[in-house]
Amino acid sequence: MNKLLLGAAALAFGVAGGVAQAADTVNLQLKWVTQAQFAGYYVAKDKGFYDEADLDVNIKPGGPDIAPPQVIAGGGADVIVDWMPSALASREKGVPLVNIAQPFKTSGMMLTCRKETGITSPDDFKGRTLGVWFFGNEYPFLSWMSKLQIPTSGGAEGVSVLKQGFNVDPLLQKQADCVSTMTYNEYWQIIDAGIPESELVVFKYEEQGVATQEDGLYVLEENLKDPAFVDKMARFVAASMKGWDYARENPQEAAEIVLENDATGAQTEKHQVRMMGEINKLTAGSDGKLDPADYERTVDTLLSGGSDPVITKKPEGAWTHAVVDAIK
């Protein structure tokens, strides 16, 4: 009997002790599939940075059928990675997303054209067919065309917009003069398909003054009223930024960590190492704290979308420094 009582007491103590020691769970929903675009989070988990912060982080890959704002609205995530155009559009439509950190300092979005088309500057876009991603990714492009005063309804004085899938086939098959690419992904798909850089012309949104903020961390506004949640997110952001710093210093190892976490087996080492190098350029200079000037530029870009802007008025309360300021 005594042995049973001792065993029960030990079990009870173990359970109680386990509760006291349990790490805080964080469910992170990514914007896209497992790749070096999200290396900082995978590195932070692999290197134990989240463990050190007393966090149990569950990283959920995205995909073409996964909309992070819908996932967090439905309770499937505590925090999501999303582009600001999508987040602000969702906020205006009733999903109260708030940016708590901005690991990506610069935009990786570009329009890539075949040199043989004769396009050398944005002035040459008129009368052309341009490939554009939709599902919230079209807004920077529409704002850019609005700034250039080029209609997107076709014709000799406008551009014809081709709804582009998440590939570069329209350029390869010459269905479009230019296509949307990211510096770290689709651009290199064109190169790998056999078209050398010397035969391409690129226009970076960052250099055209119409870049919007990408890959920020967003939570639901109501959760920020809970001091325990703010503390948990502060630890999460600090550990994640530590992961991004490590990825910049150890790109090869970071790419290998990403590959180890790719359950689909679709990614290759060559592509991920190259992607890691490009991603590191976009996170360089960020300490995780959103720059209000970059935010204002994004909002101005989104509001200038002509007759169909992504947002109709300046958002209120769409970002906060409360979380990064709470980092100890």
C-alpha positions as YAML, in Angstrom:
chain: A
units: angstrom
residues:
- id: 1
  name: MET
  ca: [0.00, 0.00, 0.00]
- id: 2
  name: ASN
  ca: [2.77, 2.40, 0.95]
- id: 3
  name: LYS
  ca: [4.49, 1.73, -2.34]
- id: 4
  name: LEU
  ca: [1.24, 2.51, -4.18]
- id: 5
  name: LEU
  ca: [0.77, 5.72, -2.23]
- id: 6
  name: LEU
  ca: [4.36, 6.73, -2.88]
- id: 7
  name: GLY
  ca: [3.93, 5.95, -6.57]
- id: 8
  name: ALA
  ca: [0.71, 7.95, -6.77]
- id: 9
  name: ALA
  ca: [2.32, 10.86, -4.94]
- id: 10
  name: ALA
  ca: [5.30, 10.77, -7.25]
- id: 11
  name: LEU
  ca: [3.00, 10.66, -10.28]
- id: 12
  name: ALA
  ca: [0.93, 13.57, -8.96]
- id: 13
  name: PHE
  ca: [4.08, 15.57, -8.28]
- id: 14
  name: GLY
  ca: [5.39, 14.74, -11.74]
- id: 15
  name: VAL
  ca: [2.16, 15.89, -13.39]
- id: 16
  name: ALA
  ca: [2.06, 19.06, -11.33]
- id: 17
  name: GLY
  ca: [5.72, 19.67, -12.00]
- id: 18
  name: GLY
  ca: [5.11, 19.07, -15.68]
- id: 19
  name: VAL
  ca: [2.36, 21.67, -15.75]
- id: 20
  name: ALA
  ca: [4.59, 24.18, -14.03]
- id: 21
  name: GLN
  ca: [7.41, 23.53, -16.47]
- id: 22
  name: ALA
  ca: [5.32, 23.27, -19.65]
- id: 23
  name: ALA
  ca: [6.50, 25.59, -22.40]
- id: 24
  name: ASP
  ca: [4.02, 28.05, -23.90]
- id: 25
  name: THR
  ca: [2.62, 26.79, -27.20]
- id: 26
  name: VAL
  ca: [2.79, 29.01, -30.29]
- id: 27
  name: ASN
  ca: [1.15, 28.00, -33.56]
- id: 28
  name: LEU
  ca: [2.79, 29.83, -36.48]
- id: 29
  name: GLN
  ca: [1.11, 29.77, -39.90]
- id: 30
  name: LEU
  ca: [3.47, 30.44, -42.82]
- id: 31
  name: LYS
  ca: [2.42, 32.26, -46.00]
- id: 32
  name: TRP
  ca: [3.81, 29.59, -48.30]
- id: 33
  name: VAL
  ca: [5.40, 26.13, -48.40]
- id: 34
  name: THR
  ca: [8.50, 25.16, -46.42]
- id: 35
  name: GLN
  ca: [11.44, 26.99, -48.01]
- id: 36
  name: ALA
  ca: [14.29, 29.33, -47.09]
- id: 37
  name: GLN
  ca: [11.84, 32.26, -47.15]
- id: 38
  name: PHE
  ca: [10.97, 31.10, -43.61]
- id: 39
  name: ALA
  ca: [14.38, 29.85, -42.53]
- id: 40
  name: GLY
  ca: [14.58, 32.05, -39.42]
- id: 41
  name: TYR
  ca: [11.70, 30.18, -37.80]
- id: 42
  name: TYR
  ca: [12.98, 26.72, -38.68]
- id: 43
  name: VAL
  ca: [16.48, 27.66, -37.49]
- id: 44
  name: ALA
  ca: [15.14, 29.06, -34.20]
- id: 45
  name: LYS
  ca: [13.32, 25.78, -33.60]
- id: 46
  name: ASP
  ca: [16.23, 23.57, -34.68]
- id: 47
  name: LYS
  ca: [18.90, 25.44, -32.70]
- id: 48
  name: GLY
  ca: [16.82, 25.49, -29.52]
- id: 49
  name: PHE
  ca: [16.20, 29.26, -29.47]
- id: 50
  name: TYR
  ca: [12.48, 28.70, -28.89]
- id: 51
  name: ASP
  ca: [13.24, 26.14, -26.15]
- id: 52
  name: GLU
  ca: [15.46, 28.72, -24.44]
- id: 53
  name: ALA
  ca: [12.53, 31.15, -24.54]
- id: 54
  name: ASP
  ca: [10.27, 28.50, -22.95]
- id: 55
  name: LEU
  ca: [8.26, 28.13, -26.15]
- id: 56
  name: ASP
  ca: [6.87, 25.10, -27.98]
- id: 57
  name: VAL
  ca: [6.49, 26.41, -31.54]
- id: 58
  name: ASN
  ca: [4.46, 24.52, -34.12]
- id: 59
  name: ILE
  ca: [5.36, 25.73, -37.63]
- id: 60
  name: LYS
  ca: [2.54, 25.14, -40.12]
- id: 61
  name: PRO
  ca: [3.51, 25.35, -43.82]
- id: 62
  name: GLY
  ca: [1.25, 27.21, -46.22]
- id: 63
  name: GLY
  ca: [0.36, 26.56, -49.82]
- id: 64
  name: PRO
  ca: [-1.83, 27.73, -52.73]
- id: 65
  name: ASP
  ca: [-5.04, 26.81, -50.89]
- id: 66
  name: ILE
  ca: [-4.08, 28.28, -47.51]
- id: 67
  name: ALA
  ca: [-4.88, 31.90, -46.64]
- id: 68
  name: PRO
  ca: [-3.13, 32.82, -43.36]
- id: 69
  name: PRO
  ca: [-5.71, 35.50, -42.39]
- id: 70
  name: GLN
  ca: [-8.47, 32.88, -42.65]
- id: 71
  name: VAL
  ca: [-6.43, 30.41, -40.59]
- id: 72
  name: ILE
  ca: [-5.87, 32.85, -37.71]
- id: 73
  name: ALA
  ca: [-9.46, 34.10, -37.87]
- id: 74
  name: GLY
  ca: [-10.61, 30.50, -37.48]
- id: 75
  name: GLY
  ca: [-8.38, 29.89, -34.46]
- id: 76
  name: GLY
  ca: [-5.83, 27.76, -36.30]
- id: 77
  name: ALA
  ca: [-2.84, 29.97, -35.48]
- id: 78
  name: ASP
  ca: [-1.61, 32.42, -32.84]
- id: 79
  name: VAL
  ca: [0.57, 34.33, -35.28]
- id: 80
  name: ILE
  ca: [0.91, 34.34, -39.07]
- id: 81
  name: VAL
  ca: [3.45, 35.38, -41.69]
- id: 82
  name: ASP
  ca: [1.78, 37.56, -44.31]
- id: 83
  name: TRP
  ca: [2.40, 40.41, -46.71]
- id: 84
  name: MET
  ca: [1.06, 43.76, -45.55]
- id: 85
  name: PRO
  ca: [-1.29, 44.30, -48.55]
- id: 86
  name: SER
  ca: [-3.09, 41.08, -47.67]
- id: 87
  name: ALA
  ca: [-3.08, 41.87, -43.95]
- id: 88
  name: LEU
  ca: [-4.44, 45.41, -44.37]
- id: 89
  name: ALA
  ca: [-7.08, 44.24, -46.85]
- id: 90
  name: SER
  ca: [-8.13, 41.55, -44.36]
- id: 91
  name: ARG
  ca: [-8.25, 44.13, -41.57]
- id: 92
  name: GLU
  ca: [-10.56, 46.37, -43.59]
- id: 93
  name: LYS
  ca: [-12.79, 43.36, -44.30]
- id: 94
  name: GLY
  ca: [-13.16, 42.52, -40.62]
- id: 95
  name: VAL
  ca: [-10.19, 40.34, -39.62]
- id: 96
  name: PRO
  ca: [-8.41, 42.65, -37.12]
- id: 97
  name: LEU
  ca: [-4.78, 41.77, -37.90]
- id: 98
  name: VAL
  ca: [-2.00, 43.76, -36.26]
- id: 99
  name: ASN
  ca: [1.66, 43.75, -37.32]
- id: 100
  name: ILE
  ca: [3.79, 42.98, -34.24]
- id: 101
  name: ALA
  ca: [7.16, 42.59, -35.99]
- id: 102
  name: GLN
  ca: [8.76, 43.05, -39.42]
- id: 103
  name: PRO
  ca: [11.69, 40.64, -39.98]
- id: 104
  name: PHE
  ca: [11.86, 41.53, -43.70]
- id: 105
  name: LYS
  ca: [13.30, 45.02, -44.23]
- id: 106
  name: THR
  ca: [13.04, 45.16, -48.02]
- id: 107
  name: SER
  ca: [10.81, 43.74, -50.75]
- id: 108
  name: GLY
  ca: [11.88, 40.93, -53.06]
- id: 109
  name: MET
  ca: [9.20, 41.53, -55.68]
- id: 110
  name: MET
  ca: [10.17, 42.19, -59.30]
- id: 111
  name: LEU
  ca: [8.79, 42.24, -62.82]
- id: 112
  name: THR
  ca: [11.10, 40.22, -65.08]
- id: 113
  name: CYS
  ca: [11.03, 40.68, -68.87]
- id: 114
  name: ARG
  ca: [12.74, 39.08, -71.84]
- id: 115
  name: LYS
  ca: [15.30, 41.53, -73.25]
- id: 116
  name: GLU
  ca: [14.26, 40.54, -76.81]
- id: 117
  name: THR
  ca: [10.90, 42.29, -76.26]
- id: 118
  name: GLY
  ca: [12.74, 45.61, -76.38]
- id: 119
  name: ILE
  ca: [11.49, 46.66, -72.95]
- id: 120
  name: THR
  ca: [14.14, 48.78, -71.27]
- id: 121
  name: SER
  ca: [12.06, 50.98, -68.95]
- id: 122
  name: PRO
  ca: [8.50, 51.18, -67.56]
- id: 123
  name: ASP
  ca: [7.71, 53.56, -70.45]
- id: 124
  name: ASP
  ca: [7.86, 50.50, -72.71]
- id: 125
  name: PHE
  ca: [5.08, 48.61, -70.88]
- id: 126
  name: LYS
  ca: [2.27, 50.11, -72.96]
- id: 127
  name: GLY
  ca: [0.72, 47.61, -75.33]
- id: 128
  name: ARG
  ca: [2.42, 44.70, -73.58]
- id: 129
  name: THR
  ca: [1.14, 41.64, -71.74]
- id: 130
  name: LEU
  ca: [2.35, 41.38, -68.16]
- id: 131
  name: GLY
  ca: [2.01, 38.35, -65.87]
- id: 132
  name: VAL
  ca: [0.64, 39.22, -62.43]
- id: 133
  name: TRP
  ca: [-0.05, 37.13, -59.34]
- id: 134
  name: PHE
  ca: [-3.44, 37.60, -57.76]
- id: 135
  name: PHE
  ca: [-4.92, 36.47, -54.40]
- id: 136
  name: GLY
  ca: [-3.74, 39.71, -52.76]
- id: 137
  name: ASN
  ca: [-0.36, 39.85, -54.50]
- id: 138
  name: GLU
  ca: [-1.63, 42.00, -57.37]
- id: 139
  name: TYR
  ca: [-2.00, 45.21, -55.37]
- id: 140
  name: PRO
  ca: [1.59, 46.50, -55.59]
- id: 141
  name: PHE
  ca: [1.43, 45.97, -59.37]
- id: 142
  name: LEU
  ca: [-1.90, 47.78, -59.76]
- id: 143
  name: SER
  ca: [-0.61, 50.66, -57.63]
- id: 144
  name: TRP
  ca: [2.54, 50.86, -59.76]
- id: 145
  name: MET
  ca: [0.52, 51.04, -62.99]
- id: 146
  name: SER
  ca: [-1.69, 53.70, -61.40]
- id: 147
  name: LYS
  ca: [1.42, 55.72, -60.50]
- id: 148
  name: LEU
  ca: [2.63, 55.38, -64.12]
- id: 149
  name: GLN
  ca: [-0.88, 56.29, -65.33]
- id: 150
  name: ILE
  ca: [-1.02, 53.14, -67.45]
- id: 151
  name: PRO
  ca: [-4.48, 51.49, -67.67]
- id: 152
  name: THR
  ca: [-4.61, 47.75, -66.94]
- id: 153
  name: SER
  ca: [-7.48, 47.17, -69.37]
- id: 154
  name: GLY
  ca: [-5.34, 46.44, -72.43]
- id: 155
  name: GLY
  ca: [-5.06, 48.39, -75.65]
- id: 156
  name: ALA
  ca: [-2.15, 50.27, -77.21]
- id: 157
  name: GLU
  ca: [-1.92, 52.75, -74.32]
- id: 158
  name: GLY
  ca: [-2.48, 50.20, -71.57]
- id: 159
  name: VAL
  ca: [-1.21, 46.81, -70.45]
- id: 160
  name: SER
  ca: [-2.93, 43.46, -70.73]
- id: 161
  name: VAL
  ca: [-2.81, 41.65, -67.41]
- id: 162
  name: LEU
  ca: [-2.32, 37.90, -67.53]
- id: 163
  name: LYS
  ca: [-3.32, 36.12, -64.34]
- id: 164
  name: GLN
  ca: [-0.12, 34.29, -63.57]
- id: 165
  name: GLY
  ca: [0.05, 31.03, -61.64]
- id: 166
  name: PHE
  ca: [2.84, 30.54, -59.12]
- id: 167
  name: ASN
  ca: [5.29, 29.71, -61.89]
- id: 168
  name: VAL
  ca: [7.03, 31.47, -64.79]
- id: 169
  name: ASP
  ca: [5.49, 29.51, -67.68]
- id: 170
  name: PRO
  ca: [3.97, 32.59, -69.40]
- id: 171
  name: LEU
  ca: [7.47, 34.03, -69.94]
- id: 172
  name: LEU
  ca: [9.01, 30.70, -70.97]
- id: 173
  name: GLN
  ca: [6.17, 30.09, -73.44]
- id: 174
  name: LYS
  ca: [6.19, 33.73, -74.62]
- id: 175
  name: GLN
  ca: [2.58, 34.28, -73.58]
- id: 176
  name: ALA
  ca: [3.70, 37.36, -71.64]
- id: 177
  name: ASP
  ca: [6.43, 39.94, -72.19]
- id: 178
  name: CYS
  ca: [7.13, 40.13, -68.45]
- id: 179
  name: VAL
  ca: [6.13, 38.09, -65.40]
- id: 180
  name: SER
  ca: [6.07, 38.58, -61.65]
- id: 181
  name: THR
  ca: [9.04, 37.08, -59.83]
- id: 182
  name: MET
  ca: [10.63, 37.15, -56.40]
- id: 183
  name: THR
  ca: [14.36, 37.79, -56.15]
- id: 184
  name: TYR
  ca: [14.71, 34.56, -54.19]
- id: 185
  name: ASN
  ca: [12.48, 32.17, -56.11]
- id: 186
  name: GLU
  ca: [10.80, 32.54, -59.51]
- id: 187
  name: TYR
  ca: [13.60, 34.61, -61.04]
- id: 188
  name: TRP
  ca: [15.91, 31.64, -60.58]
- id: 189
  name: GLN
  ca: [13.31, 29.31, -62.10]
- id: 190
  name: ILE
  ca: [13.72, 31.32, -65.30]
- id: 191
  name: ILE
  ca: [17.50, 30.99, -65.11]
- id: 192
  name: ASP
  ca: [17.24, 27.26, -64.44]
- id: 193
  name: ALA
  ca: [14.91, 26.90, -67.44]
- id: 194
  name: GLY
  ca: [17.81, 27.99, -69.65]
- id: 195
  name: ILE
  ca: [17.35, 31.74, -70.11]
- id: 196
  name: PRO
  ca: [20.56, 33.49, -68.98]
- id: 197
  name: GLU
  ca: [20.55, 36.68, -66.93]
- id: 198
  name: SER
  ca: [22.02, 38.53, -69.91]
- id: 199
  name: GLU
  ca: [18.73, 37.98, -71.78]
- id: 200
  name: LEU
  ca: [16.56, 39.39, -68.98]
- id: 201
  name: VAL
  ca: [15.57, 42.85, -67.77]
- id: 202
  name: VAL
  ca: [14.31, 43.24, -64.21]
- id: 203
  name: PHE
  ca: [12.35, 46.00, -62.48]
- id: 204
  name: LYS
  ca: [12.48, 45.79, -58.69]
- id: 205
  name: TYR
  ca: [9.45, 47.22, -56.91]
- id: 206
  name: GLU
  ca: [11.81, 48.51, -54.22]
- id: 207
  name: GLU
  ca: [13.66, 50.61, -56.80]
- id: 208
  name: GLN
  ca: [10.43, 51.80, -58.46]
- id: 209
  name: GLY
  ca: [9.22, 53.28, -55.17]
- id: 210
  name: VAL
  ca: [6.13, 51.07, -54.99]
- id: 211
  name: ALA
  ca: [7.38, 48.27, -52.75]
- id: 212
  name: THR
  ca: [5.08, 47.08, -49.98]
- id: 213
  name: GLN
  ca: [6.13, 45.29, -46.81]
- id: 214
  name: GLU
  ca: [6.44, 41.52, -47.06]
- id: 215
  name: ASP
  ca: [6.62, 38.67, -44.56]
- id: 216
  name: GLY
  ca: [5.62, 40.48, -41.39]
- id: 217
  name: LEU
  ca: [4.29, 38.78, -38.24]
- id: 218
  name: TYR
  ca: [0.62, 39.40, -37.49]
- id: 219
  name: VAL
  ca: [-1.71, 38.55, -34.60]
- id: 220
  name: LEU
  ca: [-5.35, 39.29, -33.80]
- id: 221
  name: GLU
  ca: [-5.84, 42.66, -32.12]
- id: 222
  name: GLU
  ca: [-7.94, 41.35, -29.23]
- id: 223
  name: ASN
  ca: [-5.13, 39.05, -28.07]
- id: 224
  name: LEU
  ca: [-2.82, 42.02, -27.52]
- id: 225
  name: LYS
  ca: [-5.02, 43.05, -24.57]
- id: 226
  name: ASP
  ca: [-3.66, 40.03, -22.68]
- id: 227
  name: PRO
  ca: [-0.26, 40.81, -21.05]
- id: 228
  name: ALA
  ca: [0.61, 37.08, -20.99]
- id: 229
  name: PHE
  ca: [0.07, 36.88, -24.77]
- id: 230
  name: VAL
  ca: [2.22, 39.98, -25.36]
- id: 231
  name: ASP
  ca: [4.97, 38.43, -23.23]
- id: 232
  name: LYS
  ca: [4.74, 35.15, -25.16]
- id: 233
  name: MET
  ca: [4.92, 36.97, -28.50]
- id: 234
  name: ALA
  ca: [7.87, 39.07, -27.28]
- id: 235
  name: ARG
  ca: [9.77, 35.87, -26.51]
- id: 236
  name: PHE
  ca: [8.70, 34.41, -29.87]
- id: 237
  name: VAL
  ca: [9.84, 37.46, -31.86]
- id: 238
  name: ALA
  ca: [13.18, 37.67, -30.00]
- id: 239
  name: ALA
  ca: [13.93, 33.97, -30.59]
- id: 240
  name: SER
  ca: [12.83, 34.23, -34.23]
- id: 241
  name: MET
  ca: [15.09, 37.21, -34.89]
- id: 242
  name: LYS
  ca: [17.91, 35.22, -33.31]
- id: 243
  name: GLY
  ca: [17.09, 32.54, -35.88]
- id: 244
  name: TRP
  ca: [17.25, 35.06, -38.73]
- id: 245
  name: ASP
  ca: [20.60, 36.37, -37.46]
- id: 246
  name: TYR
  ca: [21.94, 32.81, -37.37]
- id: 247
  name: ALA
  ca: [20.65, 32.17, -40.91]
- id: 248
  name: ARG
  ca: [22.54, 35.21, -42.22]
- id: 249
  name: GLU
  ca: [25.75, 34.05, -40.55]
- id: 250
  name: ASN
  ca: [25.32, 30.37, -41.53]
- id: 251
  name: PRO
  ca: [23.39, 30.28, -44.84]
- id: 252
  name: GLN
  ca: [24.45, 26.76, -45.85]
- id: 253
  name: GLU
  ca: [23.44, 25.26, -42.49]
- id: 254
  name: ALA
  ca: [20.19, 27.26, -42.49]
- id: 255
  name: ALA
  ca: [19.30, 25.91, -45.95]
- id: 256
  name: GLU
  ca: [19.99, 22.36, -44.75]
- id: 257
  name: ILE
  ca: [17.72, 22.89, -41.74]
- id: 258
  name: VAL
  ca: [14.95, 24.02, -44.11]
- id: 259
  name: LEU
  ca: [15.45, 20.92, -46.25]
- id: 260
  name: GLU
  ca: [15.21, 18.69, -43.17]
- id: 261
  name: ASN
  ca: [11.81, 20.23, -42.45]
- id: 262
  name: ASP
  ca: [10.47, 19.90, -45.99]
- id: 263
  name: ALA
  ca: [8.03, 17.02, -45.58]
- id: 264
  name: THR
  ca: [7.18, 17.08, -49.31]
- id: 265
  name: GLY
  ca: [10.76, 16.42, -50.44]
- id: 266
  name: ALA
  ca: [10.11, 18.88, -53.29]
- id: 267
  name: GLN
  ca: [12.93, 21.30, -52.49]
- id: 268
  name: THR
  ca: [16.52, 20.91, -53.68]
- id: 269
  name: GLU
  ca: [19.70, 21.92, -51.90]
- id: 270
  name: LYS
  ca: [20.87, 24.07, -54.83]
- id: 271
  name: HIS
  ca: [17.63, 26.07, -54.88]
- id: 272
  name: GLN
  ca: [17.41, 26.48, -51.09]
- id: 273
  name: VAL
  ca: [21.04, 27.58, -50.67]
- id: 274
  name: ARG
  ca: [20.56, 30.15, -53.42]
- id: 275
  name: MET
  ca: [17.23, 31.25, -51.94]
- id: 276
  name: MET
  ca: [18.81, 31.62, -48.51]
- id: 277
  name: GLY
  ca: [21.41, 33.99, -49.94]
- id: 278
  name: GLU
  ca: [18.71, 36.19, -51.48]
- id: 279
  name: ILE
  ca: [16.43, 36.08, -48.43]
- id: 280
  name: ASN
  ca: [19.31, 37.19, -46.21]
- id: 281
  name: LYS
  ca: [19.54, 40.39, -48.28]
- id: 282
  name: LEU
  ca: [15.89, 41.15, -47.48]
- id: 283
  name: THR
  ca: [16.15, 40.58, -43.71]
- id: 284
  name: ALA
  ca: [19.45, 42.48, -43.41]
- id: 285
  name: GLY
  ca: [19.05, 45.66, -41.41]
- id: 286
  name: SER
  ca: [15.94, 44.54, -39.53]
- id: 287
  name: ASP
  ca: [15.87, 44.12, -35.76]
- id: 288
  name: GLY
  ca: [12.25, 43.02, -36.01]
- id: 289
  name: LYS
  ca: [10.83, 46.47, -35.33]
- id: 290
  name: LEU
  ca: [8.54, 47.83, -38.03]
- id: 291
  name: ASP
  ca: [9.72, 51.14, -39.48]
- id: 292
  name: PRO
  ca: [6.72, 53.52, -39.49]
- id: 293
  name: ALA
  ca: [8.07, 55.21, -42.67]
- id: 294
  name: ASP
  ca: [8.04, 51.88, -44.51]
- id: 295
  name: TYR
  ca: [4.50, 51.28, -43.25]
- id: 296
  name: GLU
  ca: [3.33, 54.69, -44.47]
- id: 297
  name: ARG
  ca: [4.85, 54.05, -47.89]
- id: 298
  name: THR
  ca: [3.01, 50.74, -48.09]
- id: 299
  name: VAL
  ca: [-0.30, 52.35, -47.13]
- id: 300
  name: ASP
  ca: [0.18, 55.18, -49.65]
- id: 301
  name: THR
  ca: [0.99, 52.64, -52.36]
- id: 302
  name: LEU
  ca: [-2.11, 50.60, -51.56]
- id: 303
  name: LEU
  ca: [-4.39, 53.64, -51.45]
- id: 304
  name: SER
  ca: [-3.18, 54.79, -54.88]
- id: 305
  name: GLY
  ca: [-4.61, 51.80, -56.71]
- id: 306
  name: GLY
  ca: [-6.88, 53.89, -58.93]
- id: 307
  name: SER
  ca: [-10.56, 52.96, -59.05]
- id: 308
  name: ASP
  ca: [-9.95, 49.66, -57.27]
- id: 309
  name: PRO
  ca: [-7.58, 50.28, -54.33]
- id: 310
  name: VAL
  ca: [-6.80, 47.42, -51.98]
- id: 311
  name: ILE
  ca: [-7.83, 49.57, -49.01]
- id: 312
  name: THR
  ca: [-10.24, 52.49, -49.12]
- id: 313
  name: LYS
  ca: [-8.98, 54.46, -46.11]
- id: 314
  name: LYS
  ca: [-5.90, 54.75, -43.91]
- id: 315
  name: PRO
  ca: [-5.96, 51.94, -41.34]
- id: 316
  name: GLU
  ca: [-5.98, 52.67, -37.62]
- id: 317
  name: GLY
  ca: [-4.10, 50.46, -35.16]
- id: 318
  name: ALA
  ca: [-2.72, 48.13, -37.85]
- id: 319
  name: TRP
  ca: [0.71, 47.86, -36.22]
- id: 320
  name: THR
  ca: [2.22, 48.04, -32.77]
- id: 321
  name: HIS
  ca: [5.66, 48.19, -31.17]
- id: 322
  name: ALA
  ca: [4.22, 46.84, -27.90]
- id: 323
  name: VAL
  ca: [5.59, 43.36, -28.52]
- id: 324
  name: VAL
  ca: [9.13, 44.29, -29.60]
- id: 325
  name: ASP
  ca: [9.29, 46.87, -26.81]
- id: 326
  name: ALA
  ca: [8.45, 44.08, -24.34]
- id: 327
  name: ILE
  ca: [11.50, 42.03, -25.36]
- id: 328
  name: LYS
  ca: [13.74, 41.71, -22.32]
...
